Amino acid sequence: MSLLAEVVSLLREERIDHALIGAAALAIHGVSRATVDVDLLTTDTRALQSDLWKPCRARGESIRIIEGDFDDPLAGSVRVTSGSGDIVDVVIGRYEWQAELIAAAESFSSGDAEVPVVRPAGLVLLKLHAGGPKDAWDISSLAEAHPQWEAIREEVEGLVERLPSDSRRLWERLRTEA
């Protein structure tokens, strides 16, 4: 079983809602970018509890838990690393809009893992919220690659007001370029 399948199975057993984000989700939606890890998003802070990850430790996987500070945009993250070097990062969000993205995720079968994947407009919102140069590149690449970009853009337009002002400014710049 792959590390992703193991982590997804554990989160499901614990009834922790989650969805695939990052480069792996972008690839599913048509944008290929190299990465060394697979990212999952949840807003359930139970994922930060060390005891939750005992089954992974029992299989020899290393676990690194980082709790976010008060002003951190994330509640925290958990990095699960297998003995062979595979990495799954579980990112714990803080906001209701992130929970809504997870709830709207669509199921995808990836090898031995059935995993919910954030929809394209949700990926754009997450990338806007992160706000880095690579995130802007990812949004531009999605705009170029996705055949439904106009519908995605309209969906983002309806949701972007929920993001911080820096994220909205980035959207203003990117939407005129895309």
Secondary structure, 3 states (H helix, E strand, C coil): CCHHHHHHHHHHHCCCCCEEEHHHHHHHCCCCCCCCEEEEEECCHHHHCHHHHHHHHHCCCEEEEEECCCCCCEEEEEEEECCCCCEEEEEEECCHHHHHHHHCCEEEEECCEEEEECCHHHHHHHHHHHCCHHHHHHHHHHHHHCCCHHHHHHHHHHHHHHCCHHHHHHHHHHHHHC
